[in-house]
Amino acid sequence: MSLALATPYAEAPAPALAPREQETLRHIAAGRTYLQTARHMGLSQHTVDAYLRRIRAKLNINSTAELTRLAVSLGM
């Protein structure tokens, strides 16, 4: 019996992410906190949270782990 990980992201094209959403995703995938990301990007934590909520909605993702997995699979 073998287990295979499903990769729904590869099957359907993902909606385009705005450049700031992509940058935010890269920071979170690199293990930075919302505060660290906000400081590095010159934003508030609220704005970082808003970007991540939009990304989750666009890609139908529910967790930070899924966001990170997607970013890694996209080479971010």
Jmol script that loads the backbone (N, CA, C; Angstrom):
load data "model"
ATOM      1  N   MET A   1       0.850  -1.172   0.000  1.00  0.00           N
ATOM      2  CA  MET A   1       0.000   0.000   0.000  1.00  0.00           C
ATOM      3  C   MET A   1       0.896   1.235   0.000  1.00  0.00           C
ATOM      4  N   SER A   2       0.698   2.097  -0.963  1.00  0.00           N
ATOM      5  CA  SER A   2       1.497   3.320  -0.998  1.00  0.00           C
ATOM      6  C   SER A   2       0.593   4.523  -0.846  1.00  0.00           C
ATOM      7  N   LEU A   3       1.145   5.552  -0.245  1.00  0.00           N
ATOM      8  CA  LEU A   3       0.404   6.787  -0.061  1.00  0.00           C
ATOM      9  C   LEU A   3       0.974   7.844  -0.989  1.00  0.00           C
ATOM     10  N   ALA A   4       0.116   8.564  -1.629  1.00  0.00           N
ATOM     11  CA  ALA A   4       0.554   9.640  -2.502  1.00  0.00           C
ATOM     12  C   ALA A   4      -0.110  10.933  -2.054  1.00  0.00           C
ATOM     13  N   LEU A   5       0.646  11.996  -2.060  1.00  0.00           N
ATOM     14  CA  LEU A   5       0.088  13.286  -1.697  1.00  0.00           C
ATOM     15  C   LEU A   5      -0.624  13.888  -2.899  1.00  0.00           C
ATOM     16  N   ALA A   6      -1.816  14.306  -2.687  1.00  0.00           N
ATOM     17  CA  ALA A   6      -2.561  14.964  -3.762  1.00  0.00           C
ATOM     18  C   ALA A   6      -2.044  16.391  -3.904  1.00  0.00           C
ATOM     19  N   THR A   7      -1.943  16.852  -5.128  1.00  0.00           N
ATOM     20  CA  THR A   7      -1.510  18.218  -5.369  1.00  0.00           C
ATOM     21  C   THR A   7      -2.557  18.930  -6.223  1.00  0.00           C
ATOM     22  N   PRO A   8      -3.618  19.415  -5.584  1.00  0.00           N
ATOM     23  CA  PRO A   8      -4.689  20.063  -6.336  1.00  0.00           C
ATOM     24  C   PRO A   8      -4.219  21.333  -7.033  1.00  0.00           C
ATOM     25  N   TYR A   9      -3.132  21.924  -6.541  1.00  0.00           N
ATOM     26  CA  TYR A   9      -2.653  23.178  -7.117  1.00  0.00           C
ATOM     27  C   TYR A   9      -2.109  22.971  -8.520  1.00  0.00           C
ATOM     28  N   ALA A  10      -1.546  21.807  -8.787  1.00  0.00           N
ATOM     29  CA  ALA A  10      -0.959  21.543 -10.096  1.00  0.00           C
ATOM     30  C   ALA A  10      -2.037  21.240 -11.139  1.00  0.00           C
ATOM     31  N   GLU A  11      -3.183  20.779 -10.692  1.00  0.00           N
ATOM     32  CA  GLU A  11      -4.235  20.374 -11.615  1.00  0.00           C
ATOM     33  C   GLU A  11      -4.989  21.558 -12.206  1.00  0.00           C
ATOM     34  N   ALA A  12      -5.283  22.541 -11.392  1.00  0.00           N
ATOM     35  CA  ALA A  12      -6.043  23.692 -11.863  1.00  0.00           C
ATOM     36  C   ALA A  12      -5.183  24.942 -11.725  1.00  0.00           C
ATOM     37  N   PRO A  13      -5.202  25.799 -12.726  1.00  0.00           N
ATOM     38  CA  PRO A  13      -4.399  27.015 -12.610  1.00  0.00           C
ATOM     39  C   PRO A  13      -4.918  27.901 -11.482  1.00  0.00           C
ATOM     40  N   ALA A  14      -4.006  28.393 -10.681  1.00  0.00           N
ATOM     41  CA  ALA A  14      -4.378  29.247  -9.565  1.00  0.00           C
ATOM     42  C   ALA A  14      -4.644  30.662 -10.062  1.00  0.00           C
ATOM     43  N   PRO A  15      -5.573  31.353  -9.410  1.00  0.00           N
ATOM     44  CA  PRO A  15      -5.798  32.746  -9.786  1.00  0.00           C
ATOM     45  C   PRO A  15      -4.516  33.541  -9.561  1.00  0.00           C
ATOM     46  N   ALA A  16      -4.323  34.546 -10.361  1.00  0.00           N
ATOM     47  CA  ALA A  16      -3.113  35.359 -10.241  1.00  0.00           C
ATOM     48  C   ALA A  16      -3.106  36.096  -8.906  1.00  0.00           C
ATOM     49  N   LEU A  17      -1.963  36.084  -8.270  1.00  0.00           N
ATOM     50  CA  LEU A  17      -1.792  36.827  -7.032  1.00  0.00           C
ATOM     51  C   LEU A  17      -1.124  38.155  -7.358  1.00  0.00           C
ATOM     52  N   ALA A  18      -1.550  39.184  -6.650  1.00  0.00           N
ATOM     53  CA  ALA A  18      -0.935  40.497  -6.802  1.00  0.00           C
ATOM     54  C   ALA A  18       0.515  40.424  -6.312  1.00  0.00           C
ATOM     55  N   PRO A  19       1.371  41.298  -6.807  1.00  0.00           N
ATOM     56  CA  PRO A  19       2.779  41.264  -6.384  1.00  0.00           C
ATOM     57  C   PRO A  19       2.968  41.334  -4.869  1.00  0.00           C
ATOM     58  N   ARG A  20       2.202  42.172  -4.184  1.00  0.00           N
ATOM     59  CA  ARG A  20       2.345  42.263  -2.722  1.00  0.00           C
ATOM     60  C   ARG A  20       1.840  40.993  -2.045  1.00  0.00           C
ATOM     61  N   GLU A  21       0.832  40.362  -2.601  1.00  0.00           N
ATOM     62  CA  GLU A  21       0.361  39.085  -2.061  1.00  0.00           C
ATOM     63  C   GLU A  21       1.453  38.032  -2.225  1.00  0.00           C
ATOM     64  N   GLN A  22       2.114  38.022  -3.378  1.00  0.00           N
ATOM     65  CA  GLN A  22       3.206  37.073  -3.604  1.00  0.00           C
ATOM     66  C   GLN A  22       4.336  37.313  -2.617  1.00  0.00           C
ATOM     67  N   GLU A  23       4.691  38.567  -2.408  1.00  0.00           N
ATOM     68  CA  GLU A  23       5.766  38.892  -1.465  1.00  0.00           C
ATOM     69  C   GLU A  23       5.394  38.464  -0.048  1.00  0.00           C
ATOM     70  N   THR A  24       4.151  38.726   0.334  1.00  0.00           N
ATOM     71  CA  THR A  24       3.680  38.317   1.660  1.00  0.00           C
ATOM     72  C   THR A  24       3.749  36.805   1.800  1.00  0.00           C
ATOM     73  N   LEU A  25       3.323  36.090   0.794  1.00  0.00           N
ATOM     74  CA  LEU A  25       3.358  34.631   0.820  1.00  0.00           C
ATOM     75  C   LEU A  25       4.785  34.125   0.966  1.00  0.00           C
ATOM     76  N   ARG A  26       5.735  34.737   0.253  1.00  0.00           N
ATOM     77  CA  ARG A  26       7.143  34.335   0.374  1.00  0.00           C
ATOM     78  C   ARG A  26       7.655  34.501   1.797  1.00  0.00           C
ATOM     79  N   HIS A  27       7.306  35.612   2.437  1.00  0.00           N
ATOM     80  CA  HIS A  27       7.756  35.857   3.814  1.00  0.00           C
ATOM     81  C   HIS A  27       7.177  34.828   4.783  1.00  0.00           C
ATOM     82  N   ILE A  28       5.886  34.573   4.665  1.00  0.00           N
ATOM     83  CA  ILE A  28       5.237  33.610   5.565  1.00  0.00           C
ATOM     84  C   ILE A  28       5.795  32.206   5.324  1.00  0.00           C
ATOM     85  N   ALA A  29       6.010  31.849   4.065  1.00  0.00           N
ATOM     86  CA  ALA A  29       6.554  30.535   3.736  1.00  0.00           C
ATOM     87  C   ALA A  29       7.981  30.379   4.250  1.00  0.00           C
ATOM     88  N   ALA A  30       8.689  31.495   4.384  1.00  0.00           N
ATOM     89  CA  ALA A  30      10.058  31.462   4.903  1.00  0.00           C
ATOM     90  C   ALA A  30      10.077  31.346   6.425  1.00  0.00           C
ATOM     91  N   GLY A  31       8.891  31.350   7.036  1.00  0.00           N
ATOM     92  CA  GLY A  31       8.807  31.152   8.482  1.00  0.00           C
ATOM     93  C   GLY A  31       8.709  32.437   9.284  1.00  0.00           C
ATOM     94  N   ARG A  32       8.535  33.557   8.623  1.00  0.00           N
ATOM     95  CA  ARG A  32       8.418  34.823   9.338  1.00  0.00           C
ATOM     96  C   ARG A  32       7.019  34.968   9.924  1.00  0.00           C
ATOM     97  N   THR A  33       6.942  35.679  11.036  1.00  0.00           N
ATOM     98  CA  THR A  33       5.654  35.944  11.667  1.00  0.00           C
ATOM     99  C   THR A  33       4.959  37.089  10.922  1.00  0.00           C
ATOM    100  N   TYR A  34       3.700  37.313  11.249  1.00  0.00           N
ATOM    101  CA  TYR A  34       2.976  38.430  10.646  1.00  0.00           C
ATOM    102  C   TYR A  34       3.691  39.742  10.980  1.00  0.00           C
ATOM    103  N   LEU A  35       4.148  39.894  12.234  1.00  0.00           N
ATOM    104  CA  LEU A  35       4.829  41.118  12.652  1.00  0.00           C
ATOM    105  C   LEU A  35       6.140  41.306  11.890  1.00  0.00           C
ATOM    106  N   GLN A  36       6.942  40.260  11.770  1.00  0.00           N
ATOM    107  CA  GLN A  36       8.194  40.352  11.030  1.00  0.00           C
ATOM    108  C   GLN A  36       7.938  40.699   9.563  1.00  0.00           C
ATOM    109  N   THR A  37       6.939  40.065   8.981  1.00  0.00           N
ATOM    110  CA  THR A  37       6.575  40.336   7.588  1.00  0.00           C
ATOM    111  C   THR A  37       6.144  41.782   7.435  1.00  0.00           C
ATOM    112  N   ALA A  38       5.296  42.244   8.337  1.00  0.00           N
ATOM    113  CA  ALA A  38       4.804  43.624   8.283  1.00  0.00           C
ATOM    114  C   ALA A  38       5.955  44.615   8.384  1.00  0.00           C
ATOM    115  N   ARG A  39       6.862  44.390   9.302  1.00  0.00           N
ATOM    116  CA  ARG A  39       7.992  45.318   9.463  1.00  0.00           C
ATOM    117  C   ARG A  39       8.878  45.322   8.231  1.00  0.00           C
ATOM    118  N   HIS A  40       9.143  44.151   7.678  1.00  0.00           N
ATOM    119  CA  HIS A  40      10.013  44.065   6.504  1.00  0.00           C
ATOM    120  C   HIS A  40       9.384  44.743   5.288  1.00  0.00           C
ATOM    121  N   MET A  41       8.062  44.622   5.153  1.00  0.00           N
ATOM    122  CA  MET A  41       7.365  45.190   4.001  1.00  0.00           C
ATOM    123  C   MET A  41       6.886  46.624   4.239  1.00  0.00           C
ATOM    124  N   GLY A  42       7.057  47.128   5.453  1.00  0.00           N
ATOM    125  CA  GLY A  42       6.602  48.482   5.771  1.00  0.00           C
ATOM    126  C   GLY A  42       5.097  48.593   5.858  1.00  0.00           C
ATOM    127  N   LEU A  43       4.465  47.546   6.380  1.00  0.00           N
ATOM    128  CA  LEU A  43       3.006  47.480   6.479  1.00  0.00           C
ATOM    129  C   LEU A  43       2.592  47.268   7.925  1.00  0.00           C
ATOM    130  N   SER A  44       1.292  47.311   8.177  1.00  0.00           N
ATOM    131  CA  SER A  44       0.773  46.937   9.486  1.00  0.00           C
ATOM    132  C   SER A  44       0.481  45.434   9.478  1.00  0.00           C
ATOM    133  N   GLN A  45       0.395  44.877  10.671  1.00  0.00           N
ATOM    134  CA  GLN A  45       0.035  43.455  10.773  1.00  0.00           C
ATOM    135  C   GLN A  45      -1.344  43.220  10.179  1.00  0.00           C
ATOM    136  N   HIS A  46      -2.214  44.180  10.322  1.00  0.00           N
ATOM    137  CA  HIS A  46      -3.569  44.061   9.789  1.00  0.00           C
ATOM    138  C   HIS A  46      -3.535  43.908   8.264  1.00  0.00           C
ATOM    139  N   THR A  47      -2.661  44.658   7.609  1.00  0.00           N
ATOM    140  CA  THR A  47      -2.553  44.576   6.152  1.00  0.00           C
ATOM    141  C   THR A  47      -2.003  43.223   5.732  1.00  0.00           C
ATOM    142  N   VAL A  48      -1.003  42.728   6.452  1.00  0.00           N
ATOM    143  CA  VAL A  48      -0.452  41.399   6.159  1.00  0.00           C
ATOM    144  C   VAL A  48      -1.549  40.354   6.310  1.00  0.00           C
ATOM    145  N   ASP A  49      -2.325  40.456   7.376  1.00  0.00           N
ATOM    146  CA  ASP A  49      -3.428  39.531   7.593  1.00  0.00           C
ATOM    147  C   ASP A  49      -4.440  39.620   6.448  1.00  0.00           C
ATOM    148  N   ALA A  50      -4.726  40.837   5.985  1.00  0.00           N
ATOM    149  CA  ALA A  50      -5.676  41.024   4.880  1.00  0.00           C
ATOM    150  C   ALA A  50      -5.150  40.370   3.604  1.00  0.00           C
ATOM    151  N   TYR A  51      -3.855  40.543   3.300  1.00  0.00           N
ATOM    152  CA  TYR A  51      -3.270  39.905   2.121  1.00  0.00           C
ATOM    153  C   TYR A  51      -3.400  38.384   2.214  1.00  0.00           C
ATOM    154  N   LEU A  52      -3.109  37.839   3.381  1.00  0.00           N
ATOM    155  CA  LEU A  52      -3.170  36.382   3.533  1.00  0.00           C
ATOM    156  C   LEU A  52      -4.607  35.864   3.456  1.00  0.00           C
ATOM    157  N   ARG A  53      -5.558  36.639   3.968  1.00  0.00           N
ATOM    158  CA  ARG A  53      -6.961  36.235   3.837  1.00  0.00           C
ATOM    159  C   ARG A  53      -7.378  36.216   2.368  1.00  0.00           C
ATOM    160  N   ARG A  54      -6.923  37.225   1.607  1.00  0.00           N
ATOM    161  CA  ARG A  54      -7.240  37.254   0.172  1.00  0.00           C
ATOM    162  C   ARG A  54      -6.622  36.074  -0.563  1.00  0.00           C
ATOM    163  N   ILE A  55      -5.380  35.754  -0.223  1.00  0.00           N
ATOM    164  CA  ILE A  55      -4.701  34.610  -0.855  1.00  0.00           C
ATOM    165  C   ILE A  55      -5.467  33.334  -0.552  1.00  0.00           C
ATOM    166  N   ARG A  56      -5.829  33.156   0.718  1.00  0.00           N
ATOM    167  CA  ARG A  56      -6.574  31.947   1.106  1.00  0.00           C
ATOM    168  C   ARG A  56      -7.893  31.855   0.355  1.00  0.00           C
ATOM    169  N   ALA A  57      -8.578  32.973   0.207  1.00  0.00           N
ATOM    170  CA  ALA A  57      -9.866  32.974  -0.495  1.00  0.00           C
ATOM    171  C   ALA A  57      -9.674  32.653  -1.974  1.00  0.00           C
ATOM    172  N   LYS A  58      -8.675  33.266  -2.606  1.00  0.00           N
ATOM    173  CA  LYS A  58      -8.426  33.037  -4.029  1.00  0.00           C
ATOM    174  C   LYS A  58      -8.060  31.587  -4.314  1.00  0.00           C
ATOM    175  N   LEU A  59      -7.284  30.991  -3.414  1.00  0.00           N
ATOM    176  CA  LEU A  59      -6.761  29.642  -3.645  1.00  0.00           C
ATOM    177  C   LEU A  59      -7.516  28.560  -2.885  1.00  0.00           C
ATOM    178  N   ASN A  60      -8.548  28.958  -2.145  1.00  0.00           N
ATOM    179  CA  ASN A  60      -9.337  28.011  -1.353  1.00  0.00           C
ATOM    180  C   ASN A  60      -8.438  27.207  -0.402  1.00  0.00           C
ATOM    181  N   ILE A  61      -7.632  27.931   0.354  1.00  0.00           N
ATOM    182  CA  ILE A  61      -6.691  27.338   1.309  1.00  0.00           C
ATOM    183  C   ILE A  61      -7.133  27.745   2.703  1.00  0.00           C
ATOM    184  N   ASN A  62      -7.008  26.811   3.648  1.00  0.00           N
ATOM    185  CA  ASN A  62      -7.494  27.075   4.996  1.00  0.00           C
ATOM    186  C   ASN A  62      -6.423  27.261   6.057  1.00  0.00           C
ATOM    187  N   SER A  63      -5.190  26.871   5.791  1.00  0.00           N
ATOM    188  CA  SER A  63      -4.182  26.934   6.843  1.00  0.00           C
ATOM    189  C   SER A  63      -2.861  27.508   6.333  1.00  0.00           C
ATOM    190  N   THR A  64      -2.059  27.956   7.279  1.00  0.00           N
ATOM    191  CA  THR A  64      -0.733  28.469   6.945  1.00  0.00           C
ATOM    192  C   THR A  64       0.142  27.347   6.409  1.00  0.00           C
ATOM    193  N   ALA A  65      -0.054  26.139   6.906  1.00  0.00           N
ATOM    194  CA  ALA A  65       0.724  24.997   6.406  1.00  0.00           C
ATOM    195  C   ALA A  65       0.450  24.776   4.919  1.00  0.00           C
ATOM    196  N   GLU A  66      -0.807  24.881   4.517  1.00  0.00           N
ATOM    197  CA  GLU A  66      -1.146  24.730   3.099  1.00  0.00           C
ATOM    198  C   GLU A  66      -0.550  25.870   2.273  1.00  0.00           C
ATOM    199  N   LEU A  67      -0.569  27.084   2.826  1.00  0.00           N
ATOM    200  CA  LEU A  67       0.032  28.220   2.133  1.00  0.00           C
ATOM    201  C   LEU A  67       1.527  27.974   1.913  1.00  0.00           C
ATOM    202  N   THR A  68       2.176  27.483   2.945  1.00  0.00           N
ATOM    203  CA  THR A  68       3.617  27.210   2.862  1.00  0.00           C
ATOM    204  C   THR A  68       3.893  26.128   1.841  1.00  0.00           C
ATOM    205  N   ARG A  69       3.106  25.086   1.849  1.00  0.00           N
ATOM    206  CA  ARG A  69       3.280  24.001   0.884  1.00  0.00           C
ATOM    207  C   ARG A  69       3.130  24.504  -0.545  1.00  0.00           C
ATOM    208  N   LEU A  70       2.155  25.352  -0.759  1.00  0.00           N
ATOM    209  CA  LEU A  70       1.948  25.928  -2.082  1.00  0.00           C
ATOM    210  C   LEU A  70       3.141  26.778  -2.495  1.00  0.00           C
ATOM    211  N   ALA A  71       3.608  27.629  -1.583  1.00  0.00           N
ATOM    212  CA  ALA A  71       4.745  28.499  -1.896  1.00  0.00           C
ATOM    213  C   ALA A  71       5.986  27.686  -2.247  1.00  0.00           C
ATOM    214  N   VAL A  72       6.221  26.619  -1.518  1.00  0.00           N
ATOM    215  CA  VAL A  72       7.371  25.755  -1.804  1.00  0.00           C
ATOM    216  C   VAL A  72       7.204  25.087  -3.145  1.00  0.00           C
ATOM    217  N   SER A  73       6.004  24.612  -3.431  1.00  0.00           N
ATOM    218  CA  SER A  73       5.785  23.921  -4.722  1.00  0.00           C
ATOM    219  C   SER A  73       5.913  24.877  -5.903  1.00  0.00           C
ATOM    220  N   LEU A  74       5.678  26.174  -5.664  1.00  0.00           N
ATOM    221  CA  LEU A  74       5.808  27.181  -6.711  1.00  0.00           C
ATOM    222  C   LEU A  74       7.223  27.761  -6.794  1.00  0.00           C
ATOM    223  N   GLY A  75       8.089  27.299  -5.906  1.00  0.00           N
ATOM    224  CA  GLY A  75       9.466  27.773  -5.915  1.00  0.00           C
ATOM    225  C   GLY A  75       9.654  29.140  -5.304  1.00  0.00           C
ATOM    226  N   MET A  76       8.745  29.520  -4.425  1.00  0.00           N
ATOM    227  CA  MET A  76       8.859  30.828  -3.777  1.00  0.00           C
ATOM    228  C   MET A  76       9.815  30.681  -2.641  1.00  0.00           C
TER     229      MET A  76
END
end "model"
wireframe off; spacefill off
backbone 0.3
color backbone group
